[in-house]
């Protein structure tokens, strides 16, 4: 069952291959530019001897994780602690460290994805004060994981 035209599905794939998954979905971008890229790809494919074949199947994006902690790993400085990325709700996220012995969690850093996007803009613009943003590398890494896991819109369960 085809849910959208092949041109739109390939155009979305071209967009995602260029800029990755973003907080602005397919419905919130200038789709026509990517559709024209698809048209160009089809023309180039004909010249180079390949075609794009529609399998007729579009798989939905994976559902966001159900647990509040979407990612956890050992703290590199002290293995008796675990670091997690936790959804606090309403777009708020935290980096939490948990003592494995007593299970006592402690929030290290809280942020929203919008704040991280602004921090990234400052970094990309070469703003020298960006290096002074508290936990900027941790926030950028966490935002990458949140988007990779399709958890941007999740709410605590």
C-alpha positions as CSV (number, residue, x, y, z in Angstrom):
1,X,0.0,0.0,0.0
2,X,1.6,3.3,-1.2
3,X,0.9,6.1,1.3
4,X,2.6,8.9,-0.5
5,X,3.9,9.5,-4.0
6,X,7.4,8.1,-4.8
7,X,8.6,11.6,-5.6
8,X,7.8,12.8,-2.1
9,X,9.3,9.8,-0.3
10,X,12.6,10.1,-2.3
11,X,12.6,13.8,-1.8
12,X,12.3,13.3,2.0
13,X,15.1,10.8,1.8
14,X,17.3,13.3,-0.1
15,X,16.5,15.9,2.6
16,X,17.3,13.6,5.4
17,X,20.6,12.4,3.7
18,X,21.7,16.1,3.4
19,X,20.7,17.5,6.8
20,X,19.9,14.5,9.0
21,X,16.7,14.2,11.0
22,X,15.7,17.6,12.4
23,X,13.1,19.0,14.7
24,X,11.4,20.4,11.6
25,X,9.6,17.5,9.9
26,X,8.8,17.0,6.2
27,X,5.6,18.9,6.6
28,X,7.5,21.9,7.9
29,X,10.1,22.4,5.2
30,X,10.2,23.7,1.6
31,X,9.4,20.4,0.0
32,X,9.5,21.6,-3.6
33,X,13.3,22.1,-3.5
34,X,13.8,18.4,-2.6
35,X,11.2,17.3,-5.1
36,X,13.2,19.1,-7.8
37,X,16.3,17.3,-6.5
38,X,14.4,14.0,-7.0
39,X,13.6,15.1,-10.6
40,X,17.3,15.8,-11.2
41,X,18.3,12.5,-9.7
42,X,15.9,10.7,-12.1
43,X,17.4,12.5,-15.1
44,X,20.9,11.8,-14.0
45,X,19.9,8.2,-13.3
46,X,18.6,7.8,-16.9
47,X,21.9,9.2,-18.3
48,X,24.0,6.9,-16.0
49,X,21.8,3.8,-16.7
50,X,19.8,3.3,-13.5
51,X,16.2,3.9,-12.4
52,X,14.5,4.2,-9.1
53,X,11.9,1.5,-8.5
54,X,9.0,1.9,-6.2
55,X,8.5,-1.1,-3.9
56,X,5.1,0.2,-2.8
57,X,6.0,-0.1,0.9
58,X,6.6,2.9,3.2
59,X,7.5,1.9,6.7
60,X,6.6,4.4,9.4
61,X,9.3,6.0,11.6
62,X,9.9,4.0,14.7
63,X,7.8,4.9,17.7
64,X,9.6,7.0,20.4
65,X,10.9,5.1,23.4
66,X,8.5,4.4,26.1
67,X,10.8,4.7,29.1
68,X,11.8,8.1,30.5
69,X,15.5,7.2,30.3
70,X,16.1,6.7,26.6
71,X,19.9,6.1,26.8
72,X,22.2,5.0,29.6
73,X,25.9,4.1,29.8
74,X,28.7,3.8,32.4
75,X,30.1,7.1,33.6
76,X,33.7,7.2,32.2
77,X,35.1,8.8,35.4
78,X,33.5,6.4,37.9
79,X,32.1,3.0,36.8
80,X,29.9,2.8,40.0
81,X,27.7,5.5,38.4
82,X,25.5,5.4,35.3
83,X,24.7,8.4,33.1
84,X,21.3,8.6,31.4
85,X,19.4,10.9,29.1
86,X,16.0,11.3,30.7
87,X,12.8,12.9,29.4
88,X,11.3,15.2,32.0
89,X,8.3,16.1,29.9
90,X,7.1,19.1,27.9
91,X,10.3,19.1,25.9
92,X,12.6,19.2,28.9
93,X,15.6,16.8,29.1
94,X,18.2,16.0,31.7
95,X,21.5,14.2,32.0
96,X,21.2,12.2,35.2
97,X,23.8,10.2,37.0
98,X,22.7,7.3,39.2
99,X,24.7,5.6,41.9
100,X,24.5,1.9,41.1
101,X,24.8,1.0,44.8
102,X,21.9,3.0,46.3
103,X,20.0,3.9,43.1
104,X,20.1,7.6,44.0
105,X,19.7,9.7,40.8
106,X,21.2,13.2,40.6
107,X,20.5,15.6,37.7
108,X,23.7,17.0,36.2
109,X,22.3,19.2,33.4
110,X,18.8,20.2,32.2
111,X,18.0,21.5,28.7
112,X,15.5,21.8,25.9
113,X,16.3,20.9,22.3
114,X,15.5,24.5,21.3
115,X,18.3,25.7,23.7
116,X,20.7,23.2,22.2
117,X,19.8,24.4,18.6
118,X,20.6,27.9,19.7
119,X,23.9,26.8,21.2
120,X,24.8,25.0,18.0
121,X,24.0,28.1,16.0
122,X,26.5,30.1,18.2
123,X,29.1,27.4,17.8
124,X,28.7,27.3,14.0
125,X,28.8,31.1,13.8
126,X,32.2,31.0,15.6
127,X,31.0,32.9,18.6
128,X,34.0,32.7,21.0
129,X,31.7,32.7,24.1
130,X,30.1,29.5,23.0
131,X,32.9,27.5,24.7
132,X,31.7,29.0,28.0
133,X,28.2,27.5,27.7
134,X,27.7,25.1,30.6
135,X,27.8,21.5,29.4
136,X,27.6,22.5,25.7
137,X,29.3,19.4,24.4
138,X,27.2,17.1,26.6
139,X,24.0,18.8,25.5
140,X,24.9,18.6,21.8
141,X,25.8,14.9,22.1
142,X,22.5,14.2,24.0
143,X,20.4,16.1,21.4
144,X,22.0,13.9,18.8
145,X,21.0,10.8,20.6
146,X,17.5,12.1,21.3
147,X,16.9,12.8,17.6
148,X,18.6,9.6,16.5
149,X,16.2,7.6,18.7
150,X,13.2,9.6,17.5
151,X,12.4,10.8,21.0
152,X,11.9,14.5,20.3
153,X,8.2,14.5,21.1
154,X,8.0,11.9,23.8
155,X,6.4,12.5,27.2
156,X,7.1,10.6,30.4
157,X,5.1,7.4,30.7
